[in-house]
Amino acid sequence: MRRFAAVLAAATLAACQTPCPAPQSSSTQSRFACEDGSEINVTFTTAPEAVLVQEEGYTALSLPARIAGSGYRYVDGAAELRGRGARVVWTRPGALETVCQQIP
């Protein structure tokens, strides 16, 4: 009986030291039409949780995820993308925020 308990304890400790698998990264792309006439392409990624916002005529911006009360929020400096579902609010550095709707 003691031998069984010792083997069980050793197996349990060995299981605790097995490394966890790395989180798998995935991405989702969406296009949005904005009220100011612009269109943005957004790539949402996991591991790390971030977005890449591409807008014609501007440098692509990578924004890390931030805590949001509801929905989602990504911020880096003066650039911010926040929203819920198919509606986002996009603020590009040096510009006013604009409301954008996902293009199906």
N, C-alpha and C positions, 0 to 999 in steps of 0.2 A: 504494500500500500504506500509506503514511504517513497519507493522508487517511482510509482505512478505520479505521486504528487510532485516529485522533483522534476520529472520529465514534463509534466504539465506546466510547471512554473517556468522552466527553461523555454518551452515553446511559446508561452505567453510573452516573455521578455524579448524573444527573437522577433516576434510579430510587431512589437512596439518599435523596433529599430529599423523596420523596413521603410525605405523612403517613400513618401507619397508621390504620385505621378504629378508632373507639372501641369498646370491648367492649360487647356487647349484654347488657342486663339481662334476666334471666328469673326467674320465681318458681315455687315449688311449695308447695302448701298441704297440711298433714296435721293430723289430729285425733288426740289421745292421751288415753286413759283412765288415770288415775293411781291408785296404791294407796291414797292418802289420800282417795279419793272425788272428787277434782276432775277436771276435763277441761280440756285446753289445746288451743288452735288455734295452730298454728305455721306461719308463712310463711317459707320458706327463699328467700333471694334471692342472685343473683350480681351483681357489678359495682354496688355493693360487696357482698362476701360477708358476709351478716348474716342474722339471724332476727328476726322480730317475733313475740313470744309474747303471746297474748291469753288471759286467764282471767277468767271471770265474777266480777264484784265487785272486780276489781283493774285498775289502770292498765296498758295495753299497754306492753310493754318491748321496745325494740330493742337487740339484743345483737350486737356485732361478732364476727367469727370470730377464734379464737385457735389457736395451734399445738396439735395433739393427737397423741399417740403413735400412736393408731389411731382410726378413726371420725372424729367431729367434735366440736367444742367451741366454744361461744359464751359470752362472759363480759362483763359490765359491772357493776363494783362487786360487790355481794353476790348478784347474779342470775347463774345459770349454767345452761346447757342443754348436756348432753353425751350422746353415745350412739353407737350403731352400728346401722344397719339400722332395724328397727321398734321398738327399745327405747331409751328415753332416761331420763336422770336429770335431774329439774328441781328447782332450788333457787330459791325466791322469796325476796327480801330479808325477813329476820325470821322465816323458817320453816325447818323441817328439810327435807332433800332427800327427794324421793319418786320412786319408779320408775314410769314410765309406758309403756304399750304402745300402739302405733299402732292406731287403729280402722280396719278395712278399708273 
